């Protein structure tokens, strides 16, 4: 977990949440806090810290896989298309996703709703 936090801190340095002065690092840390509070295993917490690195920075999925293992690499984030289409694709994906992925998604949402 500490390694993932350090990695996220380095990749998110000098970046802020859209339209605010809140550092981007706060979001993955909030997700990690939620996952820890719900008793998720370390691997799930790490998976909750890493996704924004590929969404918000130049870090690639391959880099995540190399540093943390392929199970943490996930898939390419949905960055393009209309907001409704992205949300619809996410909803469809979550219908068949594992419990861990669903928990990760839930831990990620509160900060996103606020921004």
GILINPE-V950692 format. One record per backbone hydrogen bond with DSSP energy under -0.5 kcal/mol. NH is the residue of the N-H (numbers start at 1). CO is the residue of the C=O. If there is no record, write none. Layout:
nh->NH co->CO
nh->NH co->CO
//
This chain:
nh->5 co->1
nh->6 co->2
nh->7 co->3
nh->8 co->4
nh->9 co->5
nh->10 co->6
nh->11 co->7
nh->12 co->8
nh->13 co->10
nh->15 co->12
nh->17 co->22
nh->20 co->17
nh->23 co->21
nh->24 co->15
nh->26 co->23
nh->27 co->24
nh->28 co->24
nh->29 co->25
nh->30 co->26
nh->31 co->27
nh->32 co->28
nh->33 co->29
nh->34 co->30
nh->35 co->31
nh->36 co->32
nh->37 co->33
nh->38 co->34
nh->39 co->36
nh->40 co->35
nh->44 co->41
nh->45 co->41
nh->46 co->42
nh->47 co->43
nh->48 co->44
nh->49 co->45
nh->49 co->46
nh->50 co->46
nh->51 co->47
nh->53 co->50
nh->54 co->50
nh->54 co->51
nh->55 co->51
nh->56 co->52
nh->57 co->53
nh->59 co->53
nh->64 co->60
nh->65 co->61
nh->66 co->62
nh->67 co->63
nh->68 co->64
nh->69 co->64
nh->69 co->65
nh->72 co->69
nh->73 co->70
nh->74 co->70
nh->79 co->77
nh->86 co->82
nh->87 co->83
nh->88 co->84
nh->89 co->85
nh->90 co->86
nh->91 co->87
nh->92 co->88
nh->93 co->89
nh->94 co->90
nh->95 co->91
nh->95 co->92
nh->96 co->92
nh->96 co->93
nh->102 co->98
nh->103 co->99
nh->104 co->100
nh->105 co->101
nh->106 co->102
nh->107 co->103
nh->108 co->104
nh->109 co->105
nh->110 co->106
nh->112 co->108
nh->113 co->109
nh->114 co->110
nh->115 co->111
//
